[in-house]
Amino acid sequence: MRRGAPRRPGRGRRGLRWFLRDFPLPHLDEVMPPSFGQYQNEHTRRWAEKIASFDGFIVITPEYNHSTSGVLKNAIDYLFAEWNNKAIGFISYGAHGGVRAVEHLRVMAGELMMADVRAQVVLPFATEFENHSTFTPGDYNLPVLDTMLDQVVAWSQALAPLRAPQANEPAAPAGVLASDVIVHGPLGRIDGAEQYQASLSRIFALTGTLEFRKRWVDGGDVMTWFDLHPRGGSAPFSVAGWLHVEDGRISGVRVTFDLGRLLRAGDPGSSGS
């Protein structure tokens, strides 16, 4: 549902329809976690812009192996902030009405800070599809459909203050810039920018020197940016180091950089350009 749009088609209201096939997305191919909001690909930015324009959602899902479809799961996983503080309702179908797919989606909605409404339209193949293929729903589904739509609208309106930009708050992801971060884990202790920079510098020692630029902390994600100054004087380029911390332990480490430039920077016979 879009901001300011009438609620329901067929009752003097305008309906807005969109489908995942209108937004073809490959398997999640963003380098950074979605919670950082630093989308590098045009298909991600286009998808994020569309989702950000809505205040609430009605999701129609099949059930496969006790869960939702891979296409829908992938599309949800691409984003984070664009889903936050919005309402979501479900229409499901399958051999058992798709109820187990929705249970999975409700867990995902909680992680994405969404309000999933209680009312749900359940469409079993045996009663709502002729020969398990042609959709022939009964009118007895309409009352719960109306209830679900009303709940999504009500929760979308109730969450509106949380979606509004707050005074004295920058329009940025929910994180804080930090000059010093202390992390303990099985991979050792990282205490502040200097120690972290030293650990990465050993990795890039043959090609150049690292200069600390900034650090971003968002929950359990710690992202640090450096400039790598290649030996030989060619232009510096960016290196990003990402850590994920759970229960005080480092559970994920990733370093991203331009491999081609790194190899050229380490080649004494290369100009580095």
C-alpha positions in Angstrom: 0.0 0.0 0.0 1.4 3.4 -1.0 1.3 6.4 1.2 -2.0 8.3 0.7 -3.4 5.6 -1.6 -7.0 4.4 -1.2 -7.1 1.0 0.5 -9.1 -1.5 -1.5 -10.1 -2.0 -5.1 -13.8 -2.6 -5.9 -15.2 -0.2 -3.2 -14.5 3.1 -4.8 -10.8 2.7 -4.0 -7.7 2.4 -6.2 -5.7 -0.7 -6.1 -1.9 -0.8 -6.6 -0.5 -4.1 -8.0 3.1 -5.1 -8.5 4.8 -8.4 -8.9 8.3 -9.8 -8.3 8.6 -10.6 -12.0 8.6 -6.8 -12.6 11.8 -6.6 -10.5 14.1 -9.4 -11.7 16.8 -10.0 -9.0 19.7 -12.4 -9.3 20.7 -14.4 -6.2 21.7 -11.9 -3.6 24.9 -10.3 -5.1 25.5 -7.2 -2.9 28.9 -7.1 -1.2 27.7 -5.3 2.0 25.0 -6.5 4.4 21.6 -5.0 3.6 21.5 -3.3 7.1 24.2 -0.9 5.9 22.0 0.4 3.1 25.0 0.7 0.7 23.6 -0.8 -2.4 26.0 -1.1 -5.3 23.8 -2.6 -8.0 21.2 -0.8 -10.0 18.7 -3.6 -9.7 19.0 -3.4 -5.9 18.5 0.4 -5.9 15.5 0.1 -8.1 14.0 -2.6 -5.8 14.8 -0.5 -2.7 13.1 2.6 -4.1 10.0 0.7 -4.9 9.7 -1.0 -1.4 10.5 2.3 0.3 7.5 3.9 -1.4 5.0 1.7 0.5 3.7 1.8 4.1 2.4 -1.8 4.2 2.3 -5.0 2.2 0.1 -8.0 1.3 2.3 -11.0 0.4 0.8 -13.9 -1.6 3.0 -17.0 -1.1 3.0 -20.6 -2.1 4.5 -23.3 0.1 7.5 -25.3 -0.8 9.1 -27.8 1.7 7.5 -26.1 4.7 8.7 -22.6 3.6 8.1 -19.9 1.1 9.4 -19.6 -2.5 13.1 -19.0 -3.1 12.3 -16.0 -5.3 10.3 -14.3 -2.5 12.9 -15.1 0.1 15.7 -13.7 -2.1 13.8 -10.5 -2.8 13.2 -9.9 0.9 16.8 -10.6 1.9 18.0 -7.8 -0.5 16.8 -5.0 1.8 16.5 -4.0 5.4 15.6 -0.4 6.3 13.1 -0.3 3.5 11.0 -2.9 5.3 11.3 -1.5 8.8 8.2 -0.2 10.8 5.7 -1.3 8.2 2.7 -3.7 8.3 2.5 -7.0 6.5 -0.4 -9.4 5.8 -0.4 -12.8 4.1 -2.4 -14.8 1.6 -1.1 -18.3 1.2 -1.9 -21.4 -0.9 -0.7 -25.0 -1.2 -1.6 -28.5 -0.2 -2.1 -27.4 3.4 -3.0 -23.8 2.5 0.6 -22.6 2.7 0.4 -22.0 6.5 3.9 -23.3 7.1 5.3 -20.9 4.5 3.7 -18.0 6.4 5.1 -19.1 9.7 8.5 -18.8 8.2 7.7 -15.4 6.8 6.4 -14.2 10.2 9.8 -15.0 11.7 11.5 -13.0 8.9 9.1 -10.1 9.4 10.1 -9.9 13.1 13.8 -9.6 12.2 12.9 -6.9 9.7 11.0 -4.9 12.3 7.7 -5.4 10.6 4.2 -5.8 12.2 2.7 -9.0 10.8 -1.1 -9.0 11.3 -2.9 -12.0 12.8 -5.7 -12.5 10.2 -4.5 -14.6 7.2 -6.2 -15.9 4.1 -5.5 -19.7 3.7 -6.2 -21.3 0.3 -5.8 -25.1 0.2 -5.6 -26.8 -3.1 -8.4 -29.3 -2.2 -11.1 -26.6 -1.6 -10.0 -23.5 -3.5 -8.6 -24.9 -6.7 -10.5 -27.0 -9.3 -8.4 -30.1 -10.1 -5.7 -28.5 -7.9 -4.8 -26.1 -10.7 -7.7 -23.6 -11.5 -8.2 -21.0 -8.8 -11.9 -21.0 -7.7 -12.0 -19.4 -4.3 -15.2 -19.5 -2.3 -16.9 -16.3 -1.0 -16.5 -17.5 2.5 -12.9 -16.3 2.2 -14.0 -12.6 1.9 -14.6 -11.9 5.6 -11.1 -12.9 6.7 -9.7 -11.1 3.7 -11.5 -7.9 4.7 -10.2 -8.3 8.3 -6.7 -8.9 7.2 -6.7 -5.8 4.9 -8.2 -3.7 7.7 -5.5 -4.9 10.1 -2.7 -4.0 7.7 -4.1 -0.6 7.2 -4.6 0.0 10.9 -1.0 -1.1 11.7 0.5 0.9 8.8 -1.2 4.0 10.2 -0.1 3.2 13.7 3.5 2.8 12.7 3.6 6.0 10.7 5.4 8.0 13.5 8.2 5.5 13.5 8.7 5.9 9.7 8.7 9.7 9.8 12.2 11.2 9.9 13.0 12.3 13.5 14.1 15.8 14.4 17.9 16.2 14.9 18.4 12.8 13.3 20.3 12.3 10.0 18.6 10.3 7.3 21.1 7.5 7.5 21.0 3.8 8.4 20.5 2.9 12.1 24.2 2.9 13.1 26.8 5.1 14.6 30.2 6.2 13.4 32.8 5.1 15.9 36.5 5.9 16.2 37.1 3.0 18.6 35.5 -0.4 18.7 36.5 -3.3 21.0 35.7 -6.9 19.9 36.6 -10.1 21.6 36.4 -13.5 19.9 38.2 -16.7 18.9 40.1 -14.8 16.2 41.6 -12.6 18.8 41.1 -9.1 20.1 40.5 -6.1 17.9 40.8 -3.0 20.0 40.3 0.3 18.2 41.3 1.4 14.7 45.0 1.1 15.2 45.0 -2.6 16.1 42.5 -3.5 13.4 44.5 -1.5 10.8 47.7 -3.3 11.9 46.1 -6.8 11.4 44.9 -5.9 7.8 48.2 -4.1 7.0 50.0 -7.4 7.4 47.8 -8.8 4.7 48.5 -6.0 2.3 52.1 -5.3 3.3 53.5 -6.4 -0.1 51.4 -4.1 -2.1 51.1 -0.9 -0.1 50.1 0.8 3.2 46.6 1.2 4.7 45.2 4.4 6.0 42.2 4.3 8.3 39.2 6.3 7.0 36.1 5.6 9.1 34.2 2.9 11.0 30.5 2.2 11.1 28.8 0.1 13.8 25.3 -1.2 13.4 24.3 -3.8 16.0 26.6 -6.8 15.6 28.0 -5.5 12.3 31.3 -3.6 12.3 32.4 -2.1 9.0 35.7 -0.3 8.6 36.9 1.5 5.5 40.6 2.1 4.6 42.5 3.7 1.7 45.2 1.4 0.3 48.2 3.5 -1.0 50.0 1.2 -3.5 53.8 1.2 -3.5 55.0 3.1 -6.5 52.7 6.1 -6.0 49.6 5.2 -8.0 46.2 6.4 -6.8 44.9 4.9 -3.6 41.8 2.7 -3.7 39.3 1.6 -1.1 39.5 -1.5 1.1 36.5 -2.5 3.2 36.7 -4.8 6.2 33.5 -6.3 7.7 33.0 -8.2 11.0 29.9 -9.8 12.4 29.8 -10.3 16.2 27.3 -12.6 18.0 27.4 -13.1 21.8 30.8 -11.4 22.0 32.3 -13.8 19.4 33.4 -13.0 15.8 31.2 -15.2 13.6 32.0 -13.7 10.2 34.9 -11.8 8.6 35.0 -10.3 5.1 37.5 -8.0 3.3 36.5 -6.5 -0.1 38.8 -4.8 -2.5 39.5 -4.5 -6.2 41.6 -7.6 -6.9 42.8 -6.3 -10.3 44.2 -3.1 -8.9 45.7 -5.0 -5.9 47.6 -7.3 -8.3 48.8 -4.4 -10.4 49.9 -2.5 -7.3 52.0 -5.6 -6.2 53.7 -6.0 -9.6 57.0 -4.0 -9.7 56.8 -3.8 -13.4 53.3 -2.3 -13.4 52.5 1.3 -13.4 49.6 0.6 -11.1 47.1 2.4 -13.4 
